[in-house]
Amino acid sequence: MFLAPALSVLAALAFADPPPPPIVNGTATDDYPQAVMLRHATADWRTVYICTGTLIAPNWVLTAAHCLTDVDNEGLTELHVYMGAIWAQGAPEEAADDWFTNPDYSVSPDGSTIVADLGLVHVPHPYDLDGNVLNAIPITNADIGKPYRYVGWGSTSANAYDAGYAKRFADIPLSALEGEFMLGYDPAGSATCGGDSGGPVFELKDGQAGALVAVHSFGRSTNGSGTCEGSTSGDTRVDLYLDWIKANVDVATNADSTDSGTGDTGSGDTGSGNGGGSHDVHPSTGGCATVDARGDAVVALIVGLGLVAGRRRKAG
């Protein structure tokens, strides 16, 4: 399947056509209600960015920090949360009343390095749904080769611009650990794409999704091709950021101790309980796509120009 980093595709348009077919090598699903769609928009809704997030508590959604920033100072003041399986114009959404990024979040000016790519979104009315248990068990090299379940609202290809229509999932094996990132690569072709940024990466237990182990941050295309097909997914590990998450949200974990990241995490892992330094990500497929009311699509890489680490913003 093609889950995507962050992509946007929907503006204040009426869509008469049915949703596009399931993402390439992915499966459309009405399961995983915790995997919500985020719509970050200008006040007039002419420009909308699409991301994915995970409900981790009744009022809290965990997502990627880069989904919550206004890189080009476009005036993104609205943030809506949609829970469902297929989005259509007029679908019921909830406006977030607060959102903020990890204080260590940063992106290099050219978008080639990123660190602490996690953010939290607060909704005023609690969802009548249990949040996801967070993984507190360090991911190690022994986990390489295991499949993890990716869920997101991303597009079907780098040029499809159809993010936000339908939720999809795919199982992608862990191919490597790189700093604070899990790298997922599927030789069969499942991959992330625009709009999947911030989406959940779940552990698999007996074929079922378990604890939330990572948040999708970027895609790395093969040989710099810029396509989603055959790309590698880069995902920020939750176990390295539990201290910060739990300082803001009362959330359960799958281990008695949340002091993760201090044990034997294997070579290539980050040992800090709050993540590590910046890492080279080359997010050539990890950008956002926007669409204004005229339907003009614009692809932009995750760049850090004008960002303020730990910036706190309120909608409206």
C-alpha positions as CSV (number, residue, x, y, z in Angstrom):
1,M,0.0,0.0,0.0
2,F,1.0,3.5,-0.2
3,L,0.7,5.3,3.0
4,A,2.2,8.7,2.8
5,P,4.0,11.2,4.9
6,A,2.0,14.4,4.9
7,L,-0.1,15.3,2.0
8,S,-3.1,17.3,1.4
9,V,-5.6,17.0,-1.2
10,L,-8.8,18.5,0.0
11,A,-10.0,22.1,0.0
12,A,-13.4,23.6,0.2
13,L,-14.7,21.6,-2.8
14,A,-17.7,19.4,-3.4
15,F,-16.6,16.0,-4.6
16,A,-19.3,14.3,-6.7
17,D,-17.0,11.4,-7.7
18,P,-16.7,8.3,-5.5
19,P,-13.5,7.9,-3.5
20,P,-10.5,6.5,-5.3
21,P,-9.7,2.8,-5.2
22,P,-7.6,1.4,-2.4
23,I,-4.0,2.6,-2.2
24,V,-1.5,0.6,-4.2
25,N,-0.9,-2.7,-2.4
26,G,-2.9,-1.5,0.5
27,T,-6.4,-2.3,1.8
28,A,-9.2,0.1,2.4
29,T,-10.6,-0.3,5.9
30,D,-13.3,0.9,8.3
31,D,-11.3,-0.6,11.2
32,Y,-8.7,1.3,13.3
33,P,-11.0,4.1,14.5
34,Q,-8.1,5.5,16.4
35,A,-6.4,6.4,13.1
36,V,-7.9,9.8,12.5
37,M,-7.5,12.2,9.6
38,L,-6.2,15.7,10.4
39,R,-7.0,18.7,8.1
40,H,-4.8,21.7,8.7
41,A,-6.1,24.7,6.8
42,T,-6.3,28.4,6.2
43,A,-9.3,30.2,7.7
44,D,-11.1,30.2,4.4
45,W,-10.3,26.5,3.7
46,R,-8.8,27.3,0.3
47,T,-5.6,25.5,1.3
48,V,-5.7,22.3,3.2
49,Y,-3.0,19.9,4.4
50,I,-3.9,16.3,5.1
51,C,-2.1,14.2,7.7
52,T,-2.9,11.2,9.9
53,G,-2.9,10.9,13.7
54,T,-3.6,8.4,16.4
55,L,-6.0,8.8,19.2
56,I,-4.0,7.9,22.3
57,A,-6.5,9.2,24.9
58,P,-10.1,10.5,24.7
59,N,-9.0,14.1,24.1
60,W,-5.6,13.6,22.6
61,V,-4.2,12.7,19.2
62,L,-0.5,11.9,18.6
63,T,0.9,12.9,15.2
64,A,4.0,14.2,13.4
65,A,5.2,17.6,14.5
66,H,5.7,18.7,10.9
67,C,1.9,18.2,10.4
68,L,1.3,21.0,12.9
69,T,3.6,23.6,11.5
70,D,3.0,26.4,9.0
71,V,6.2,26.1,7.1
72,D,5.5,28.7,4.4
73,N,3.5,31.0,6.6
74,E,0.3,30.4,4.6
75,G,-1.9,31.3,7.6
76,L,-2.8,27.8,8.6
77,T,-5.1,28.5,11.6
78,E,-7.7,25.7,11.4
79,L,-7.1,22.1,12.5
80,H,-9.9,19.6,12.2
81,V,-10.0,15.9,13.3
82,Y,-12.1,13.4,11.4
83,M,-12.9,9.9,12.7
84,G,-14.3,7.5,10.1
85,A,-13.3,5.4,7.1
86,I,-14.3,7.5,4.1
87,W,-14.3,11.3,4.1
88,A,-16.8,13.3,2.0
89,Q,-17.6,17.0,1.9
90,G,-19.7,17.9,4.9
91,A,-18.5,14.9,7.0
92,P,-18.7,15.6,10.8
93,E,-15.4,16.8,12.1
94,E,-14.2,18.3,15.4
95,A,-12.1,21.4,15.6
96,A,-9.0,21.0,17.7
97,D,-8.6,23.7,20.4
98,D,-4.9,23.3,21.0
99,W,-1.9,21.6,19.4
100,F,1.9,21.7,19.9
101,T,5.1,20.0,19.0
102,N,7.8,18.3,21.0
103,P,10.2,21.1,22.3
104,D,13.1,19.4,20.6
105,Y,11.5,19.2,17.2
106,S,13.6,20.7,14.4
107,V,14.1,20.4,10.7
108,S,17.2,21.5,8.8
109,P,16.6,24.4,6.3
110,D,17.0,22.0,3.3
111,G,14.7,19.4,4.9
112,S,17.4,16.7,4.9
113,T,17.4,16.2,8.7
114,I,14.7,16.0,11.2
115,V,14.5,15.3,14.9
116,A,11.7,14.8,17.5
117,D,9.0,14.8,14.8
118,L,6.1,14.3,17.2
119,G,3.2,16.6,18.1
120,L,0.0,16.4,20.2
121,V,-3.5,17.6,19.3
122,H,-6.2,18.3,21.8
123,V,-9.9,18.1,21.0
124,P,-12.4,19.7,23.5
125,H,-15.0,16.9,23.4
126,P,-13.7,13.4,24.3
127,Y,-14.1,10.6,21.8
128,D,-16.1,7.7,23.2
129,L,-13.3,5.3,22.3
130,D,-10.3,3.8,24.1
131,G,-7.0,5.2,23.0
132,N,-4.1,3.1,21.9
133,V,-1.6,1.6,24.3
134,L,1.9,3.0,23.6
135,N,4.9,0.7,23.2
136,A,7.4,1.1,26.0
137,I,9.6,-1.9,25.0
138,P,12.8,-0.8,23.1
139,I,12.9,-1.8,19.4
140,T,16.2,-3.6,18.7
141,N,18.0,-5.1,15.8
142,A,16.4,-8.4,16.7
143,D,13.1,-7.0,15.5
144,I,14.4,-6.4,11.9
145,G,12.4,-8.4,9.5
146,K,9.2,-8.3,11.6
147,P,6.1,-6.8,9.9
148,Y,4.4,-3.8,11.4
149,R,1.0,-2.5,10.5
150,Y,0.8,0.9,8.9
151,V,-2.5,2.9,8.8
152,G,-3.1,6.2,7.1
153,W,-5.1,8.5,4.9
154,G,-2.4,8.9,2.3
155,S,-2.5,9.0,-1.5
156,T,-2.2,6.1,-3.9
157,S,0.9,7.4,-5.6
158,A,3.2,10.5,-5.6
159,N,1.1,12.1,-8.4
160,A,-2.4,10.9,-7.4
161,Y,-3.3,13.8,-5.0
162,D,-6.1,11.7,-3.6
163,A,-5.1,11.7,0.1
164,G,-7.9,12.1,2.6
165,Y,-10.6,10.2,0.8
166,A,-10.2,6.8,2.4
167,K,-8.3,5.1,5.2
168,R,-6.0,2.2,4.3
169,F,-3.5,-0.2,5.9
170,A,-0.6,-2.4,4.9
171,D,1.9,-4.6,6.7
172,I,5.5,-3.5,6.1
173,P,8.6,-5.2,7.5
174,L,11.2,-3.4,9.6
175,S,14.3,-3.2,7.4
176,A,16.7,-1.2,9.7
177,L,17.0,1.1,12.7
178,E,18.5,4.5,12.1
179,G,18.9,6.8,15.1
180,E,15.4,7.4,16.5
181,F,13.7,6.0,13.3
182,M,12.4,2.7,12.4
183,L,12.8,2.1,8.6
184,G,10.2,0.1,6.9
185,Y,10.6,-1.4,3.4
186,D,8.5,-4.0,1.7
187,P,10.0,-5.7,-1.4
188,A,6.4,-6.5,-2.4
189,G,5.7,-2.8,-3.0
190,S,3.7,-1.6,0.0
191,A,4.9,1.9,1.0
192,T,3.9,5.2,2.5
193,C,2.9,8.3,0.5
194,G,1.7,11.8,0.9
195,G,-1.0,12.2,3.6
196,D,0.3,9.4,5.8
197,S,2.5,11.6,7.9
198,G,1.7,11.3,11.6
199,G,0.0,8.0,11.0
200,P,0.4,5.0,13.3
201,V,2.8,2.1,13.0
202,F,1.4,-0.8,15.1
203,E,3.0,-3.9,16.4
204,L,1.4,-7.1,15.1
205,K,0.3,-9.9,17.4
206,D,-1.3,-12.9,15.9
207,G,-2.1,-10.9,12.8
208,Q,-3.8,-8.1,14.9
209,A,-2.6,-4.6,15.5
210,G,-1.2,-4.1,19.0
211,A,0.7,-1.3,20.7
212,L,1.6,1.9,18.9
213,V,5.3,1.6,18.2
214,A,6.0,4.6,15.9
215,V,4.6,7.7,14.1
216,H,5.2,8.1,10.4
217,S,7.7,10.9,9.6
218,F,9.0,10.7,6.1
219,G,9.4,8.6,3.0
220,R,12.7,7.9,1.3
221,S,12.4,7.1,-2.4
222,T,14.6,4.7,-4.3
223,N,17.6,6.4,-5.9
224,G,16.0,9.8,-5.3
225,S,13.3,9.1,-7.8
226,G,10.7,11.0,-5.8
227,T,8.1,8.3,-6.2
228,C,6.3,6.5,-3.4
229,E,6.4,3.2,-5.1
230,G,9.2,1.1,-3.6
231,S,10.1,3.8,-1.1
232,T,11.3,3.3,2.5
233,S,9.2,4.6,5.4
234,G,10.9,6.5,8.2
235,D,9.0,6.4,11.4
236,T,9.7,8.1,14.8
237,R,9.9,5.5,17.6
238,V,7.4,6.1,20.4
239,D,9.4,4.3,23.1
240,L,12.1,7.0,22.9
241,Y,9.6,9.8,23.6
242,L,7.4,8.3,26.4
243,D,8.6,10.8,29.0
244,W,7.4,13.8,26.9
245,I,4.1,12.1,25.9
246,K,3.2,11.0,29.4
247,A,4.1,14.5,30.7
248,N,1.2,15.8,28.7
249,V,-1.2,12.9,28.4
250,D,-2.3,10.2,30.8
251,V,-1.8,7.2,28.5
252,A,-1.2,3.5,29.1
253,T,1.8,1.5,27.9
254,N,2.5,-2.1,27.2
255,A,5.2,-2.4,29.9
256,D,5.2,-1.9,33.7
257,S,8.1,0.6,33.4
258,T,8.1,3.6,31.0
259,D,11.8,4.2,31.5
260,S,12.5,3.1,28.0
261,G,15.6,3.6,25.9
262,T,18.0,3.0,28.8
263,G,18.5,-0.7,28.3
264,D,20.3,-2.7,25.5
265,T,18.7,-1.3,22.4
266,G,21.2,-2.8,20.0
267,S,23.5,-1.0,17.5
268,G,21.9,1.8,15.6
269,D,19.4,2.6,18.3
270,T,19.1,5.8,20.3
271,G,19.5,5.4,24.0
272,S,17.9,8.6,25.2
273,G,14.5,8.5,26.9
274,N,13.6,11.6,24.9
275,G,15.1,10.7,21.6
276,G,18.5,11.7,20.1
277,G,20.1,14.2,17.8
278,S,19.1,15.1,14.3
279,H,19.3,12.4,11.6
280,D,19.8,12.5,7.9
281,V,16.4,11.5,6.4
282,H,16.5,12.7,2.8
283,P,12.7,12.9,2.8
284,S,12.3,12.9,-1.0
285,T,8.8,11.5,-0.8
286,G,8.1,12.8,2.6
287,G,6.5,16.1,1.8
288,C,3.0,17.5,1.8
289,A,0.8,18.2,-1.1
290,T,-1.7,21.1,-1.0
291,V,-4.7,21.9,-3.0
292,D,-6.4,25.2,-3.1
293,A,-10.0,25.9,-4.2
294,R,-8.9,25.9,-7.8
295,G,-7.6,22.3,-7.4
296,D,-4.0,23.2,-8.1
297,A,-1.7,20.7,-6.5
298,V,1.6,21.8,-5.1
299,V,4.2,19.4,-3.7
300,A,6.6,20.6,-1.0
301,L,9.3,18.8,0.9
302,I,9.4,18.9,4.7
303,V,11.5,22.0,5.1
304,G,12.3,23.8,8.3
305,L,12.5,27.4,7.2
306,G,10.8,29.7,9.6
307,L,9.9,26.9,12.1
308,V,10.1,27.5,15.8
309,A,10.9,24.3,17.9
310,G,8.2,23.6,20.4
311,R,5.9,26.3,19.0
312,R,2.5,26.2,20.6
313,R,-0.5,27.3,18.6
314,K,-4.2,27.5,19.1
315,A,-6.9,27.2,16.4
316,G,-9.0,30.2,15.5
